[in-house]
Amino acid sequence: MAARKKSSSGRKYGKSAGKNVKRAMHKRKSGTLKSGRTGRKVTSRKQAIAIGLSEAREKGAKVPRKRSSSKKSSGGRKSTRKKSSSKKSSSRKKSSSRKRSSSR
């Protein structure tokens, strides 16, 4: 008889949370799982799991808290700033003209 290995941290999710995730996965497979406000069809496996856990949280099941947004890395979108090249180039021209006049 082999002894079962216990995890050191204990159980993180309750049974009802697992049931909600399972239901969400079945709905995704059948194509009837919809996302929040937009009501679009969910095709992503990760999104289906997130929806299941979110619903379990609302029902009061044992589910760990969501990670705060400061810990998460930005998914892949980078903020693009418009660089004002006109200001930089004009200041460079001025400084270069000063150097020329001082060296002459």
Secondary structure, 3 states (H helix, E strand, C coil): CCCCCCCCCCCCCCHHHHHHHHHHHHHHHHCCCECCCCCCECCCHHHHHHHHHHHHHHHCCCCCCCCCCCCCCCCCCCCCCCCCHHHHHHHHHHHHHHHHHHHC
